[in-house]
Amino acid sequence: MVWSRCWNNKDANKTLKQIFENDLPFDTPKPVALIERILQIATDKNSIILDSFAGSGTTAHAVLNLNKQDGGKRKFICIEMEDYAETITAERVKRVINGFPRRSRRHRRKEVLIFITWATNVFRKW
């Protein structure tokens, strides 16, 4: 069966609270497991996934999880034009890459996050 579980925003809120240490910085996050399932159906292990309304960064989170689970080499491009792009979207992706709760430096994954804020012309690489 394609859809064997019904996901809801309570799952998404719980995940965000874990990532942001009990803070809920985004009102309407999507459940990571739902996006993972959509990606399992619609992509392969070498796909490039475009999220043109990145919001809280759920799609990037789902891509990173799937790559970890199945050894895939999926890449993602996330676009977010709102003022929370750096403080929520990019911060979530960094925390997922580094592990949450925080891991020691030697246990962090070797991923690169490139973040561009068009409004302020800021380019950062973590």
Kinemage of the C-alpha trace (Angstrom):
@kinemage 1
@onewidth
@group {chain A} dominant
@subgroup {mainchain}
@vectorlist {calphas} color= white
{ca met a 1} P 0.000 0.000 0.000
{ca val a 2} L 1.321 3.423 -0.948
{ca trp a 3} L -0.081 5.227 2.097
{ca ser a 4} L -0.026 2.966 5.127
{ca arg a 5} L -0.029 5.677 7.778
{ca cys a 6} L -1.711 9.003 8.265
{ca trp a 7} L 0.752 11.657 9.440
{ca asn a 8} L -0.265 14.864 11.159
{ca asn a 9} L 1.136 18.169 12.307
{ca lys a 10} L 1.513 16.922 15.877
{ca asp a 11} L 4.336 14.671 14.616
{ca ala a 12} L 5.914 17.638 12.861
{ca asn a 13} L 5.617 19.894 15.912
{ca lys a 14} L 7.217 17.229 18.105
{ca thr a 15} L 10.154 16.919 15.703
{ca leu a 16} L 10.683 20.684 15.550
{ca lys a 17} L 10.619 20.905 19.343
{ca gln a 18} L 13.343 18.242 19.502
{ca ile a 19} L 15.470 20.095 16.964
{ca phe a 20} L 14.985 23.551 18.468
{ca glu a 21} L 15.188 22.439 22.117
{ca asn a 22} L 11.490 22.808 23.039
{ca asp a 23} L 10.967 25.939 20.968
{ca leu a 24} L 8.389 25.785 18.156
{ca pro a 25} L 9.636 28.387 15.657
{ca phe a 26} L 7.257 27.545 12.807
{ca asp a 27} L 3.458 27.339 12.923
{ca thr a 28} L 2.744 24.835 10.148
{ca pro a 29} L 5.570 22.325 9.621
{ca lys a 30} L 5.005 19.197 7.552
{ca pro a 31} L 5.722 15.758 9.042
{ca val a 32} L 9.177 14.514 7.965
{ca ala a 33} L 7.899 10.941 7.548
{ca leu a 34} L 5.237 12.117 5.093
{ca ile a 35} L 7.804 13.898 2.907
{ca glu a 36} L 10.134 10.891 3.163
{ca arg a 37} L 7.345 8.659 1.850
{ca ile a 38} L 6.602 11.027 -1.028
{ca leu a 39} L 10.311 11.077 -1.919
{ca gln a 40} L 10.518 7.268 -1.759
{ca ile a 41} L 7.702 7.069 -4.298
{ca ala a 42} L 8.742 9.925 -6.586
{ca thr a 43} L 12.570 9.903 -6.599
{ca asp a 44} L 15.540 7.598 -6.867
{ca lys a 45} L 18.781 7.524 -4.853
{ca asn a 46} L 20.510 10.063 -7.125
{ca ser a 47} L 17.712 12.600 -7.551
{ca ile a 48} L 17.943 16.336 -7.061
{ca ile a 49} L 14.925 17.598 -5.132
{ca leu a 50} L 13.775 21.221 -5.493
{ca asp a 51} L 11.742 22.814 -2.714
{ca ser a 52} L 10.855 26.322 -3.838
{ca phe a 53} L 8.965 27.115 -0.619
{ca ala a 54} L 11.328 25.598 1.952
{ca gly a 55} L 9.574 26.943 5.048
{ca ser a 56} L 10.932 25.136 8.088
{ca gly a 57} L 13.218 22.882 6.024
{ca thr a 58} L 11.228 19.641 6.195
{ca thr a 59} L 12.132 18.548 2.662
{ca ala a 60} L 15.860 18.932 3.306
{ca his a 61} L 15.417 17.013 6.574
{ca ala a 62} L 13.604 14.202 4.738
{ca val a 63} L 16.294 13.999 2.030
{ca leu a 64} L 19.062 13.764 4.635
{ca asn a 65} L 17.152 11.046 6.499
{ca leu a 66} L 16.561 8.991 3.357
{ca asn a 67} L 20.211 9.234 2.314
{ca lys a 68} L 21.216 7.993 5.741
{ca gln a 69} L 18.691 5.128 5.625
{ca asp a 70} L 19.413 3.789 2.143
{ca gly a 71} L 22.868 5.120 1.263
{ca gly a 72} L 21.412 7.419 -1.383
{ca lys a 73} L 23.152 10.445 -2.824
{ca arg a 74} L 20.105 12.672 -3.227
{ca lys a 75} L 20.718 16.397 -3.244
{ca phe a 76} L 18.312 19.173 -2.412
{ca ile a 77} L 17.857 22.781 -3.356
{ca cys a 78} L 15.752 24.764 -0.910
{ca ile a 79} L 14.502 28.260 -1.657
{ca glu a 80} L 13.004 30.442 1.054
{ca met a 81} L 12.478 34.186 0.624
{ca glu a 82} L 11.013 35.011 4.034
{ca asp a 83} L 12.999 36.592 6.860
{ca tyr a 84} L 13.232 33.289 8.758
{ca ala a 85} L 15.302 31.610 6.019
{ca glu a 86} L 18.503 31.798 8.049
{ca thr a 87} L 17.150 31.486 11.585
{ca ile a 88} L 14.728 28.607 10.964
{ca thr a 89} L 15.220 26.966 7.561
{ca ala a 90} L 19.022 26.914 7.377
{ca glu a 91} L 19.368 26.428 11.127
{ca arg a 92} L 17.173 23.322 11.028
{ca val a 93} L 19.193 21.833 8.181
{ca lys a 94} L 22.450 22.516 10.037
{ca arg a 95} L 21.110 20.870 13.183
{ca val a 96} L 19.890 17.821 11.256
{ca ile a 97} L 23.270 17.491 9.530
{ca asn a 98} L 25.103 17.814 12.837
{ca gly a 99} L 22.649 15.647 14.742
{ca phe a 100} L 20.202 16.696 17.391
{ca pro a 101} L 20.525 16.874 20.276
{ca arg a 102} L 23.960 18.201 19.516
{ca arg a 103} L 26.698 15.690 18.814
{ca ser a 104} L 30.325 16.164 19.598
{ca arg a 105} L 32.395 17.568 16.725
{ca arg a 106} L 33.993 14.236 15.870
{ca his a 107} L 30.598 12.518 15.403
{ca arg a 108} L 29.142 15.122 13.057
{ca arg a 109} L 28.307 14.124 9.507
{ca lys a 110} L 30.422 15.493 6.712
{ca glu a 111} L 27.795 17.397 4.730
{ca val a 112} L 28.024 20.871 3.268
{ca leu a 113} L 25.214 23.361 3.480
{ca ile a 114} L 25.310 26.299 1.135
{ca phe a 115} L 22.833 28.998 2.036
{ca ile a 116} L 22.056 32.076 0.003
{ca thr a 117} L 19.879 34.941 1.192
{ca trp a 118} L 18.894 36.845 -1.915
{ca ala a 119} L 17.367 39.829 -0.155
{ca thr a 120} L 20.611 40.695 1.642
{ca asn a 121} L 23.025 39.143 -0.865
{ca val a 122} L 24.583 36.961 1.810
{ca phe a 123} L 26.378 33.761 0.814
{ca arg a 124} L 27.405 31.371 3.568
{ca lys a 125} L 28.898 27.911 3.586
{ca trp a 126} L 28.804 25.711 6.675
